[in-house]
């Protein structure tokens, strides 16, 4: 195996986190120049999750993300290279990744049904149109109920820390609170916001859960 393949998981993880930041940005803001930010948040979130799951699988071994591998021309052919895989390899598809993740790493997604439903939503938007419902809410619920616990379990990361807002916490976090989105509280977020600063909704169950998360968040 070519030496460059050994660090491919690190590249994939950083790319996935960048796509996640883009999804969060599209999901809590609007643009006067683009009417499709809600739809783009779905596409970006699904793409980010696919890359991040593959990154965790590739961390075990980079070839585990491939469903089909190139065949050598001869028994004495050179080891697989990145170029070989780009040209002739085929990675596992979105729908297959939860089982592949579990089989290769033992990691289980928090809500596989939501993961699959979100994949169907992404496909509908890409090929047809957005359904007549709040897809922004669905994106944020997906990110913070599926992706957030996944990246936290695998790498100790927090989805709240990955967004492209120029004020990444003072705007984004209140937007999540208004929508009743449950999120993991990161140390970096606590450096910028305190529990008492937020305008909590009347939903007692949501507020109680988030109060616990603030209390147990790593300092």
N, C-alpha and C positions, 0 to 999 in steps of 0.2 A: 504494500500500500504506500502511495506517495506520501511523503512527510507532511505536505501541505494539508492533507485531509484530516490530520489529527486535531487541528484547531478549528475545523469548520463549525463545530457547535458554538464556539464563542462568537464567531461572526454572525451566525444565525440568531443567537440570543439577542445581540445588540440590534440587529435589524428588526427583529420581532418587537422589541421594546420601543424602537422608533416608530413603527407602525401603530403600536398601541397608543403612544403619545398623540399621534395624528388622529386616531379614532376618538380619543377623549376630547380633543380640541373640536372636532366636527360635531361631537354629540352634545356639547354644552354651549356652543356659540352658533351664530348665524352670520351669513355674509350677504351684503346687498348686491354682490356681483355674481353670486352662484346660488341657485335655488335648490341644489341637491346635497347640501351638507348633511342632512339627516340620513339620506340614502348612502352617502359616502361613509358615514360613521359605521354603518352596518358592514359595508365591504371591507373597510380598513380593520375593524375589530375581528372579523372572521379570518382575514388574511394574517393578522398579527398572531392570532391564536394558533393557526396552522403552523406558522414558522416557529413559534415558541415550543410547541409540542415536539416538533421535529428536532429542535435544538436539544431538548432534554433527552430524546432517544439517541441522537448522535453523540451526546456526551458519553454514553455507554460504548458506542462504536459507530463511526460515521456511516458505515455501510448498512446499518440496521434501518435506516430510513428509506431504503430502496426496495421496491417490490420487484423490479427487474434490473439485473446487473448486466453490463456488457460481457460478451463471451470472448475469450482470447482467441486469436487467430490460430495460435499454435500452443503446445504445452510449454514452450520456452519463452512465451511472450513476456514483456516487461510487466511489472506490477501495475495495478489500476492507477490511473492518474485522474486529476480533476477534469481534464479535457475529455477523457473517456466517458466519465459519468455524465458530464454535460451533454455530450453528443448522443450517448446510447443508453443511459440509465433512466429509470422512471421511478419516482418516489411514490410513497403511499398517498392516497387521496384523503381529503378532509374526513369523509365518513368512516374511514378505516383507522384513523389515528388513535381514538380512545383505547381500542383493544390492543393496538400495537404498542402503545405507551405502557399499558398494564403488563403486557407479556414480556417486554424488554426491560422495564425498570421497576415494576411493582407499584407504580404511582397510578392512582385512580382519579379521574376528574370528579369534581364535587357534584356535578349534575349533568350526566351524559344526555338525558332527554332534552334538557335545555340546549346543550351543545348541538345536538342534531337538529332541533327545531330552528336554531339560529342559522345553521347551514342552509336549511330550506328557505329561510327568509332571504339570505344573501343571494341564493340562486334565483329566487323570484324577482328580486330587484335587478339583478344583472341582466336577466333575459326577458322580463316582462315589464312589471311596474311595481311600485311600492304599494302594499295593501293599505286600505283606508283606516289606519290606526297609528298610534304614536310609536314609530320605529326608533325614535331617539330614546324613549324610555326603555325599550327592549334592548337597545345597545348597551346602555348603562347597567341594566340588570344583568346582562350577560357578562360584561366585563368584571363587575364586582362580585358576582355570585359564582362564576366559573373561572375566569382568568386570574383574578386576584388571589384566591386561595391556592391556585396551582403554582403561580410564580413565587408565592410566599413559601410554600412547602419545598419547592425545588431549590430556590436560590436565596430565600430570605428577602425577597423584593416585595414592593407594594405598588399596586396599580395607581394609587393616588399620587405617587411621585412622578408619574410619567404622563405629562400633558404639555402642550405647547403654549399655554396661556402665558402672557407676559407677567402676570401675577399668579403663579401656578396654584396657590392655595386660597388666597382671599376671594377669588372669583369662583374657582372650580368647586371647592368644598361646599360653600353655601348653596350652589346649584344642585349638588347631590342631596343635601339636606332637604331642600324644598321638594325634591322629587321622592323623598323617602328611600333613598338608596343606601343600603348597608355596606360599609366599606371597612377594610382593615386600616387602622390608624398607624402611621409610620412615625418614627422618631423625627424625621425631617419636617413632617407636617406640624408636629407639636412645637417645633422651634418657631413656627409662624402663627399658629392659631391655638387658642385654648377652647375648651368645651363651652365655657360660659359666654364666649364671644359670638356664638352662632345663634341664629334665630330659629329655634326648634319648633317643628309643627306640633299640632295638638295630639297627634298619634302617640299615645302613651307607650305602646309596645315598642315602637320604633325608637323613641327617645330613650327608653330604658335599656334597650339593646346597645345603642350607641354609647350611652354613658358607661356601660361595662367595658366596651371596646377602648374607650379613651382611658379608662382606669388601668387596664391590663397592658396597654401599648408599651412596647420597649422604649426606654428613655435613652 
